[in-house]
Amino acid sequence: MTTKTLWPLLALLALLSFSCTTDSFSDGDINTITLENAPAAKTIEIEILELINAHRIEKGLNPLNNLDVIKSVAYTHTDYMVTENVVNHNNFFQRKESLIQNAAATKVTENVAYAYSTAQGVVNAWLNSEGHRENIEGDFTDFDISAEQNSEGKWYYTNIFIKR
């Protein structure tokens, strides 16, 4: 494959590998999601939260608190992405409404990603994307993340930020 054809394919892969959304994204269905007990925090999740807070502190921003309710909501979406083998923001409005009702959120946004094998890799990808970086550096008070692997060992991520 020539360099001329390889670059567009790599650009498309990068575009499909991670995404973000804000509270302006909506779905037609406004039913709230059911909160599930999320699994215990994984090392990669803790590392991501620490890297994001370190970045925020470096920028003079407040560090964010992690909340179990956010992790639970993030887990429902990550589990969905693994099951469907797709990276997306489907049902974001339901996650947002659930966090408004269960965490007193006034603002909700999320970043999702796929296939990054390290915490530093996924955080770097988000920071190198304007929309994702805006979410990370935004006016929020709390956050959490869910990272799950599919049967092939590929990671899926849902990182949700809220303001209370």
Long-range contacts (C-beta under 8 A, 24 or more apart in sequence): 14-125, 16-87, 16-114, 17-87, 17-113, 17-114, 17-115, 17-116, 17-125, 18-87, 18-111, 18-112, 18-113, 18-114, 18-116, 18-122, 18-125, 18-126, 18-129, 18-132, 19-87, 19-88, 19-89, 19-111, 19-112, 19-113, 20-109, 20-110, 20-111, 20-112, 20-126, 20-129, 20-131, 20-132, 20-135, 21-89, 21-92, 21-109, 21-110, 21-112, 22-109, 22-135, 23-96, 23-107, 23-108, 23-109, 25-89, 25-92, 25-93, 26-92, 26-93, 27-90, 27-91, 27-92, 27-93, 27-94, 29-91, 29-93, 29-94, 30-93, 30-94, 30-97, 31-94, 32-94, 32-97, 32-98, 32-101, 33-73, 33-76, 33-91, 33-94, 33-95, 33-98, 34-76, 35-69, 35-72, 35-73, 35-76, 35-98, 35-102, 36-72, 36-75, 36-76, 37-72, 38-68, 38-71, 38-72, 38-74, 38-75, 38-146, 39-75, 41-71, 42-147, 44-118, 44-119, 44-147, 44-155, 45-145, 45-146, 45-147, 47-119, 47-120, 48-119, 48-122, 48-123, 48-145, 48-147, 48-157, 48-159, 49-143, 49-144, 49-145, 51-119, 51-120, 51-123, 52-123, 52-136, 52-143, 52-159, 55-123, 55-127, 55-136, 55-137, 56-136, 56-137, 59-137, 61-137, 62-141, 64-140, 64-141, 64-142, 64-143, 64-161, 65-141, 65-142, 65-143, 66-142, 66-143, 66-144, 67-103, 67-142, 67-143, 67-144, 67-162, 68-144, 69-99, 69-102, 69-103, 70-99, 70-103, 70-142, 70-143, 70-144, 70-160, 70-162, 71-144, 71-145, 71-146, 73-98, 73-99, 73-102, 73-160, 74-110, 74-144, 74-145, 74-146, 74-158, 74-159, 74-160, 75-146, 75-148, 75-158, 77-110, 77-112, 77-146, 77-158, 78-146, 78-147, 78-148, 78-156, 78-157, 78-158, 79-146, 79-148, 81-112, 81-114, 81-156, 81-158, 82-148, 82-149, 82-150, 82-156, 85-150, 87-112, 87-113, 87-114, 87-156, 88-112, 95-160, 99-160, 99-162, 103-142, 103-162, 103-164, 104-164, 105-162, 105-163, 105-164, 106-162, 106-163, 106-164, 107-139, 107-140, 107-162, 107-163, 108-160, 108-161, 108-162, 109-135, 109-138, 109-140, 109-160, 109-161, 110-135, 110-158, 110-159, 110-160, 110-161, 111-135, 111-136, 111-157, 111-158, 111-159, 112-156, 112-157, 112-158, 112-159, 113-155, 113-156, 113-157, 113-159, 114-154, 114-155, 114-156, 114-157, 115-154, 115-155, 116-155, 116-157, 117-155, 122-155, 122-157, 126-159, 135-159, 135-161, 136-161, 139-163
